[in-house]
């Protein structure tokens, strides 16, 4: 399975909204409603933000939202804050309990 | 409190077999719907899913690495073990274990260990 495509970097000013895309294929993102998103600060473990394309685990800020259209999933961060500066990864079920991550997006708060 | 912790050698030589252990607490891998995966991350690079073992002892592997990987569990010790054969310098990475719960967040890794860095070098 090939890594999902994400933009290498996205930036925004505090208070703005940004969107990170995650493009896969008809065998993963386009086939299953099972995209998850993770935030990773340098030197730390990833943290789950979104699962099943759009659902937010308890305790995750409602500034994070997920959506999907066809083979492309998206993560939107609204009201951007300095603490949101991190790397973000999407992940999709790719059939038969196999999973594929995206290449990662570096978010910079200007 | 649910925790996961990875352990294993920090340095392995090329061609050797790497064995990593994930020791967890706060849940049991005998509980229906739970599984543990291994995910790695080379320095400065992306996450890569490697393998998964579930409560029913079903095992799944990355298609590109399947021939080199073996995942197993010891439910009495609350441990999941990953073996990777024929290690190469390109396998240098931080290796994470992560839990998946069909009850909390299906098909997503809801809890992660802190990771263990493995360097492959002669």
Interface residues (C-beta under 8 A of the other chain):
Chain A: X1 X3 X32 X34 X36 X38 X40 X44 X45 X46 X47 X48 X51 X52 X55 X57 X89 X91 X93 X96 X97 X98 X99 X100 X101 X102 X103 X104
Chain B: X37 X39 X45 X46 X47 X48 X49 X52 X54 X58 X60 X61 X62 X63 X64 X96 X98 X104 X105 X106 X107 X108 X109 X110 X112 X113 X114 X115
